[in-house]
Amino acid sequence: MMRSIKWYVRDLLYKRHYSSNAIISKLARSGNSLEALNAFSNMRKLSINPNRWTLSLVIKSCSALYDLNFGKQAHQQAFIFGYGSDLYVSSALIDMYCKCGQLEHARALFDEIPQRNVVSWTSMMTGYIKNDYPHEAILLFKVLLVEEQDDVHLDSAAMISILSACSHVSEKTTTEEVHGFVLKSGLDWDLGVGNTLIDAYGKCGEVDFCMKVFDEMSEKDLISWNCMIWVCMQHGLAARAIEIFHSMVKNSNIEYNAVTLSLVLQACANLGALQMGKSILDQVLKMNLEDNVYVGTSIIDMYCKCGRVKMARRVFDRMKEKNVKSWSAMIAGYGIHGQAREALELFSDMLEAGIRPNNITFLSVLAACSHAGLVDEGWYWFCAMQHRFDIDPGLEHYGCIVDLLGRAGYLEKAHDVIMKMKVKPDIVIWCSLLGSCRIHKNVELGERAAEKLFELDPNNSGYHRMLSNIYADAGRWDDVKRMRTFVKDRRLVKSVGFRGCLAKLSS
């Protein structure tokens, strides 16, 4: 009798244990993370012990909720019940700590695992990438190849993770090494791997490699086509981007979306292809995408670059939702067409609307001021971007303000800006100052600017000729002769860089 009661109690406890674990499993797998954690808490109050699968799912629920405190409690429970070294529990813990920004905890746990599997390696590499440590992810991948090449067989998820790291660091050699491993592992057939490879090579500037991967893909989806069009746009190949779009429409059964049309509109903008842009706009209207903020911004950009500023403003005013890119595109449109006052008025409206400007917005504002010679306004916003909005100027911002001050005759102030730059001045900035020195016949500053240009581009005759012209304007003919003799003896020639510099100065 006593024995049968004991078996009955044991059977009841087993069913209760199984039922509790099953409930938590069902809740966690269906995405009800908070309910899963509550169920786990109730389970522990009833002194029901979790198994390895329950703990793994509870920890994954903590990851989904970014609940570090509960995650640490689950870690402690895993240790108490003897699952501290369990591979599945440890992998879930690594992922949880990474998602909660606790990389040191994650790596310490990773290093303690006696035998790792593909999930633990992938979790740690992905954690590094998500926390902006792509180089560490790549180093870990290389450790994997050396230490556990025969024991761990990487799957497509792992390769997508490491290729994402390659995209972040933009290193061609590393991307090629990983690509080689993809081919060796036979994972080149995987759609996600192929798409990530295109992105990684695109970030390295290797458009031809992207096309090769794209052409050899046995299967393509919308992401594949959009990614390839995006790569072309990033590298100034607008015509090629449109060709790929036409190929997509003609040769595939895949329907384009808002991202596709936004990219193609940008291509039309860069080519000044107004008629094609209008045909794309027809598709936008058919698909009811005119209220999409990204598509709307691309339409504004297209109209502005095609000289239809009023049309761009109509689109802008009709947009139900505007983001910082929408405002910046319209401000830039006014600026490039010499309507600086309109650009500044719109910028003021943007600030009143509570939209925080970014570095692109300020570049558009400074460029508008530079083209119109609005020195006071340009200088005010150049200072405001740093002190009021905490945005550090980049080379292009410095280029705009140096050009603006220089053209207006504030050469000493322009030179002072250059000397206090937070980044190293490039050829365009020194060339801008040199050009302004010629306009205002300032020999001393012209010589300083020229000396910097001689250091940066010693074989270019263009800067010697510019300095020679400054000497000529000042009547210093001995220096003119010295410059010409130097150019002739060294056989210096004008480079493409010099012509590009002049083009930027005249724009």
LINLIN-V162606 format. One line per field, one symbol per residue. ss: DSSP state (@ for helix, = for strand, . for the rest). psi: psi as a letter, one per 20 degrees, with the letter a starting at -180 (. if undefined). burial: I if it has 24 or more other C-alpha atoms within 12 Angstrom, else O. Layout:
ss->???
psi->???
burial->???
This chain:
ss->.@@@@@@@@@@@@@@@@@@@@@@@@@@@@...@@@@@@@@@@@@@......@@@@@@@@@@@@@@..@@@@@@@@@@@@@......@@@@@@@@@@@@@...@@@@@@@@@@.....@@@@@@@@@@@@@...@@@@@@@@@@@@@@........@@@@@@@@@@@@@@..@@@@@@@@@@@@@@.....@@@@@@@@@@@@@...@@@@@@@@@@.....@@@@@@@@@@@@@...@@@@@@@@@@@@@@......@@@@@@@@@@@@@@..@@@@@@@@@@@@@......@@@@@@@@@@@@@...@@@@@@@@@@.....@@@@@@@@@@@@@...@@@@@@@@@@@@@......@@@@@@@@@@@@@@..@@@@@@@@@@@@@.......@@@@@@@@@@@@@...@@@@@@@@@.......@@@@@@@@@@@@@...@@@@@@@@@@@@@@...=@@@@@@@@@@@@@...@@@@@@@@@@@@@@..=..@@@@@@@@@@@.
psi->ghghgghggghghggggggghggggggghjjmgghghghgghghhjkppqahgggghghhhhghikngghghghgghgggjjjhjpggggghgggghghjjmhggghggghiphoqahggggggghggghjlmhhhggghghgghghkhhhpoqahgghhghhhghhhilogggghghgghgghikjihpghggghgggghghijmghgghggghiphpqahhgghgggggghhkkmgghghghghhghgjrjpprahgghgghhhghghikngghhhhhhghghhjljhiphgggghggggggijjmhggghggghiphppahhgghghghgggijjmhghghghhghghhijppqahgghggghgghghikngggghghghhhghhilppqaghgggghggggghijmgghghhgghjqirpqaggghhggghhhggjlogghgggghghhhghmhjpighhhghghggghikmhhhgggghgggghilqqprhhghhghghhi.
burial->OOOOOOOOOOOOOOOOIOOIIIIIIOIIOOOOIIOIIOIIIOIOOOOIIIIIIIIIIIIIIIIIIIIIOIIIOIIOIIOOOOIIIIIIIIIIIIIIIIIIIIIOIIIOIIOOIOOIIIIIIIIIIIIIIIIOIIIIIIOIIOOIOOOOOOOOIIIIIIIIIIIIIIIIIIIIOIIIIIIOIIOOOOIIOIIIIIIIIIIIIIIIIIIOIIIOIIOOIOOIIIIIIIIIIIIIIIIOIIIIIIOIIOOIOOOOOOOIIIIIIIIIIIIIIIIOIIOIIIOIIOIIOOOOIIOIIIIIIIIIIIIIIIIIIOIIIOIIOOIOOIIIIIIIIIIIIIIIIIIIIIIIOIIOOIOOOOOIIIIIIIIIIIIIIIIIIIIOIIIOIIOOIOOOOOOIIIIIIIIIIIIIIIIIIIIIOIIOIIOOOOOOIIIIIIIIIIIIIIIIIIIOIIIIIIOIIIOOIIIIIIIIIIIIIIIOOOOOOOOOOOIIOOIOOOOOOOOOIIOOIIOOIOO
